[in-house]
Amino acid sequence: MTRARRRPYGVKGAPYAFLLPAVLLFALFFALPIGYAVWLSLHKIEVKGLGLGSGAREEVWAGLSHYADTLTDSELLDGALRVLGYGLIVIPVMLGLALLFALMLDSERVRFTPVTRLAIFLPYAIPGVVAALLWGFLYLPDVSPLHFLLDKAGLPQPDLLDGGPLYIALSNIAVWGGTGFNMIVIYTSLKAIPVEVYEAAKLDGCSPLQIALKIKIPMVAPSLVLTFFFSIIATLQVFSEPTTLRPLTNSLSTTWSPLMKVYQDAFGKGDIHAAAATAVVIALVTLVLSFGFLRLANSRTRQEEAR
């Protein structure tokens, strides 16, 4: 008579035990801060009398008044339009360069691929504040070696920290720092393509350019969608570059971008409740845009697969 095997104690609860650390971290550092921000956005400080004494300032229910003020705030709208113009420069240039570099590194004619790949990726490892400081001093006419060389050559010296060129200056920092990361993502997808696909294309008489346009780019389309998705989120959250460059120029206000306005409201004006409402609105806009883009990309992918 065979004895029934007994399952080791705790086997059923093992998956939950493994998930518990991740769930706790998610709750403590993601869900809880978001919930607290929403709670702050629905309250306000009510000042009684002169605002002196222990009971003079009281946190009371404000409802959706902060959200109404946020949606009608002209400074926030102007900052969103500035970020839109910034994104129209950054995202196409950065992803275009990333795709170009990835295709070049995947070419059989390119030598020293590991060194070149590391050199392109290295700017991404530099913190954004440090990169903004480095480029900021390169933009300043009085200390920039670029302006010195242009002066010696008798060429005009543009002021990149004033007016319209400011968008180019900020975009350059983002492109310089983010191209390497996106290139690695696309390059990894290229290396995952089977070699047999290239060999069949060569037997059919395809040139390297035709292979790149008709085989490589379509097959790395999911990576392009992913990098575009990340780029949208990073663009909407631009903060460190304009904040770091602001002491170097008068063209950058304290509310140049939406996140800079959140910082100014919270720590400049001391109104953390209004800042929380603005942050929640920015998060919702980012979520809606990201979800809409992913849904559009998935629908196109399904249509192509149906064909």
C-alpha positions in Angstrom: 0.0 0.0 0.0 1.6 3.2 -1.1 1.7 6.1 1.3 0.3 9.4 0.0 3.0 12.0 -0.4 2.6 15.0 1.9 3.3 18.4 0.4 6.1 20.3 2.2 4.7 22.8 4.7 4.5 26.2 3.4 4.7 25.4 -0.4 1.3 27.1 -1.1 2.4 30.3 0.6 5.9 30.4 -1.0 4.8 32.5 -4.0 3.2 35.1 -1.7 6.3 35.1 0.5 8.4 35.9 -2.6 6.0 38.6 -3.7 5.7 40.2 -0.3 9.0 42.4 -0.4 8.0 43.8 -3.8 4.5 44.5 -2.7 5.8 46.3 0.5 8.2 48.4 -1.5 5.5 49.2 -4.0 3.1 50.2 -1.3 5.7 52.3 0.7 7.4 54.1 -2.1 4.8 54.3 -4.8 1.2 53.8 -3.7 1.5 55.6 -0.3 3.1 58.8 -1.7 0.5 59.0 -4.4 -2.3 58.6 -1.9 -0.8 61.2 0.4 -0.4 63.6 -2.5 -4.1 63.1 -3.4 -5.0 63.6 0.2 -3.0 66.9 0.4 -4.6 68.2 -2.8 -8.1 67.9 -1.3 -7.2 70.0 1.8 -6.0 73.5 2.5 -4.6 75.6 5.4 -7.1 77.9 7.0 -5.6 80.8 8.9 -7.5 82.3 11.8 -6.8 85.8 13.0 -3.2 86.9 12.6 -2.0 83.3 12.1 -0.2 83.3 15.4 -0.5 80.6 18.1 -0.8 76.9 18.0 -4.4 76.8 16.8 -4.3 79.6 14.3 -3.5 77.4 11.3 -5.7 74.5 10.7 -5.9 72.0 7.8 -9.4 71.8 6.5 -11.3 70.2 3.6 -10.9 72.0 0.3 -12.6 69.7 -2.1 -11.7 70.2 -5.8 -10.9 73.9 -5.5 -7.1 73.3 -6.0 -7.8 71.3 -9.1 -10.0 74.1 -10.5 -7.2 76.6 -9.8 -4.7 74.4 -11.4 -6.7 73.8 -14.6 -7.2 77.6 -15.0 -3.6 78.6 -14.1 -2.0 80.4 -17.0 1.5 79.8 -15.8 1.0 76.0 -15.8 -0.5 76.2 -19.4 2.5 78.3 -20.6 4.9 75.8 -19.0 3.0 72.9 -20.7 3.3 74.7 -24.1 7.1 75.3 -23.5 7.5 71.6 -22.7 5.6 70.7 -25.8 8.0 72.7 -28.0 10.9 71.2 -26.1 9.6 67.7 -26.7 9.1 68.3 -30.5 12.8 68.9 -30.7 14.1 66.3 -28.3 12.1 63.2 -29.1 12.6 63.0 -32.9 16.3 64.0 -32.8 17.1 61.7 -29.9 15.3 58.6 -31.3 16.6 59.3 -34.8 20.2 59.4 -33.6 19.7 56.3 -31.4 18.3 54.4 -34.4 21.1 55.6 -36.6 23.9 54.7 -34.2 22.3 51.3 -33.5 22.2 50.5 -37.2 25.8 51.6 -37.7 27.0 49.5 -34.8 25.1 46.5 -36.2 26.8 46.9 -39.5 29.6 44.4 -40.4 31.9 47.1 -41.6 32.1 48.9 -38.3 35.1 48.0 -36.1 35.8 48.6 -32.4 32.1 48.1 -31.7 32.4 47.6 -27.9 34.4 50.8 -27.5 32.1 52.8 -29.8 29.0 51.5 -28.0 30.5 52.4 -24.6 31.4 55.9 -25.9 27.9 56.6 -27.1 26.3 55.2 -23.9 28.7 57.0 -21.5 26.9 60.3 -21.4 23.8 58.6 -20.0 25.8 57.6 -16.9 26.5 61.2 -16.1 23.9 62.7 -13.7 21.5 65.2 -15.3 22.6 68.1 -13.0 26.3 67.5 -13.7 25.6 67.4 -17.5 23.5 70.6 -17.3 26.3 72.4 -15.4 28.9 71.2 -18.0 26.9 72.4 -20.9 25.8 75.5 -19.2 29.4 76.7 -18.9 30.0 75.8 -22.5 27.0 78.0 -23.4 28.3 81.1 -21.4 30.0 83.5 -23.8 32.6 84.6 -21.2 34.0 81.2 -20.3 33.0 79.0 -23.2 35.9 77.7 -25.4 33.4 77.3 -28.2 32.8 81.1 -28.2 36.5 81.7 -28.0 37.1 79.6 -31.1 34.2 81.3 -33.0 35.6 84.7 -32.1 39.1 83.8 -33.3 37.6 82.5 -36.6 35.6 85.7 -37.0 32.3 83.8 -36.9 29.1 85.0 -35.1 28.7 83.9 -31.5 25.1 82.9 -30.8 23.8 83.3 -27.3 22.2 79.9 -26.7 20.8 80.9 -23.3 18.5 83.7 -24.5 15.3 83.6 -26.5 14.5 80.9 -29.1 18.0 79.3 -29.0 17.3 78.4 -25.4 15.1 75.5 -26.6 18.1 74.2 -28.6 20.4 74.5 -25.6 18.1 72.5 -23.4 17.3 70.0 -26.0 21.0 69.4 -26.7 21.6 68.4 -23.1 18.7 65.9 -23.2 19.7 64.5 -26.6 23.4 64.2 -25.5 22.4 62.3 -22.3 19.5 60.1 -23.5 20.7 58.9 -27.0 23.0 56.3 -25.6 20.3 54.6 -23.5 17.8 54.4 -26.4 20.6 53.2 -28.7 21.4 50.3 -26.4 17.7 49.3 -26.3 17.4 49.3 -30.1 20.8 47.7 -30.6 19.9 44.8 -28.3 16.8 44.2 -30.4 18.9 44.2 -33.5 21.2 41.6 -32.1 18.2 39.3 -31.4 17.3 39.1 -35.1 18.3 35.7 -36.5 21.3 35.7 -38.8 19.4 33.5 -41.3 17.1 36.5 -42.0 20.0 38.6 -43.2 21.5 35.7 -45.2 18.2 35.1 -47.0 18.0 38.8 -47.8 21.5 38.8 -49.2 20.7 35.8 -51.4 17.8 37.8 -52.8 20.1 40.6 -53.7 19.2 43.1 -51.0 21.8 45.8 -50.4 22.8 46.8 -46.8 20.6 49.9 -47.1 17.6 47.8 -48.2 18.2 45.3 -45.3 18.3 48.2 -42.8 15.1 49.8 -44.2 13.0 46.8 -45.0 14.2 44.2 -42.4 16.0 45.8 -39.4 13.8 48.8 -38.8 10.4 46.9 -39.0 11.7 44.2 -36.8 12.8 46.6 -34.0 9.5 48.5 -34.1 8.6 47.3 -30.6 11.8 48.7 -29.3 11.1 52.0 -31.0 7.7 52.1 -29.4 9.2 51.4 -26.0 11.9 54.1 -26.3 9.3 56.6 -27.6 7.1 55.8 -24.6 10.0 56.4 -22.2 10.9 59.6 -24.0 7.4 61.0 -23.7 7.5 60.4 -19.9 11.0 62.0 -19.6 10.0 65.0 -21.6 6.9 65.7 -19.5 9.0 65.4 -16.3 11.8 67.8 -17.4 13.1 69.6 -14.4 16.8 69.3 -13.7 18.1 70.9 -16.9 16.2 74.2 -16.8 16.5 74.4 -13.0 20.3 74.0 -13.2 20.6 76.5 -16.0 18.3 79.1 -14.5 21.0 80.9 -12.4 23.0 81.4 -15.7 20.3 83.2 -17.6 17.3 85.5 -17.1 15.3 83.7 -19.9 14.4 80.8 -17.6 11.6 81.6 -15.1 10.9 79.6 -11.9 7.8 78.1 -13.7 9.4 77.3 -17.0 8.2 73.7 -16.9 5.2 72.2 -15.0 7.4 70.4 -12.5 9.3 73.6 -11.8 5.9 75.2 -11.0 5.2 72.4 -8.6 8.5 73.0 -6.9 7.9 76.8 -6.8 4.5 76.4 -5.3 5.6 73.9 -2.7 8.9 75.4 -1.5 8.8 79.0 -2.9 5.3 79.9 -1.9 4.9 77.3 0.8 1.6 76.1 -0.6 2.2 72.3 -0.6 -1.6 71.6 -1.1 -1.8 73.5 -4.4 1.5 71.9 -5.5 0.1 68.4 -4.7 -3.0 69.2 -6.9 -0.7 70.3 -9.8 1.4 67.2 -9.4 -1.6 64.9 -9.5 -2.8 66.7 -12.7 0.6 66.2 -14.3 0.6 62.5 -13.3 -2.9 62.0 -14.8 -1.9 63.8 -18.1 1.2 61.6 -18.3 -0.9 58.5 -17.7 -3.5 59.4 -20.2 -0.9 60.2 -22.9 1.1 57.1 -22.2 -1.9 54.8 -22.2 -3.3 56.4 -25.3 0.0 56.0 -27.2 0.4 52.3 -26.1 -3.2 51.6 -27.1 -2.6 53.2 -30.5 0.6 51.2 -31.0 -1.0 47.9 -30.0 -3.9 48.5 -32.4 -1.6 49.1 -35.3 0.4 46.0 -34.4 -2.7 43.9 -34.4 -3.8 45.4 -37.8 -0.4 44.5 -39.3 -0.5 41.0 -37.9 -4.0 40.5 -39.3 -2.7 41.4 -42.8 
